[in-house]
Amino acid sequence: MMFFTFVAAAARQSFRMSKYKVFVMRHGEGAWTKENRFCSWVDQRLSEDGVKEALACGHLLKEAGYHLDVVFTSLLSRSIHTAWLLLEAMEQEWVPVVRTWRLNERHYGALIGLNRAEMALNHGEEQVKQWRRSYDLTLPPIDESHPYFLEIYNDRRYSTCDVSKEDLPKSESLKDVLERLQPYWDGTIVPEIKRGKLVLISGHGNSCRALLKHLEGISDADIVNVTLPTGTPILIELDENFRPTKPMQLLGDQEAIQAAIRKVEDQGKVKQTT
């Protein structure tokens, strides 16, 4: 009886009710994703497949009966277009879309524009994996000699930021992404969730990974192996203290999701020739 009481008490202590829900998703496939290039802050549109992914995500959420109240995106078109298409498919186009540079993709510095498979061939697959996935590795910064420097830093959208253009990053680790994202999460997104609003974040591979690391308590070592597919909504359920009450759920056909994850992982591998 004593053992039963102890087990029951432990079960009650470990059980936490879900109070809040939030959706996090990586945008649909981008044009440079299809070309296997480090896109980062270069503003690329969705590929044809990316458009289909965004619409399919919206249909999935609509069929599940979800009603969004606000969507947060980065300042990059592929994130914004994903949100627009998703809301169109849900027939919820009126839902506010809020944009912030703090949800931008990780700044890959001097690697922007380079082909990931070619980098794997020249530097090894493990090195490319560390560049792409590690937590605290900062890459060589972009400078004015880089072919995409002016395209990024002369873009008018970055005059809308809460920091000056001079203070915007020139290169980032995943740790840096979390450090610029977390104040926005705590100060802007969390208050919306606490008001009872259902929030969806249409972010990027690394801004989503950074947020998931924070919410799920993923270790610095384990985050290396976290890969997110494009255009797949992730449902996170949180308690009143914003701790997860259950493992995050990637919604959709699970076999297709695993295939999409493998596709992303293969981007950093040497291209096989036949």
Summary of the structure (lengths in Angstrom):
residues: 274
radius of gyration: 19.4
end to end distance: 66.6
largest distance: 73.9
contacts: 871
relative contact order: 0.19
helix: 49%
strand: 12%
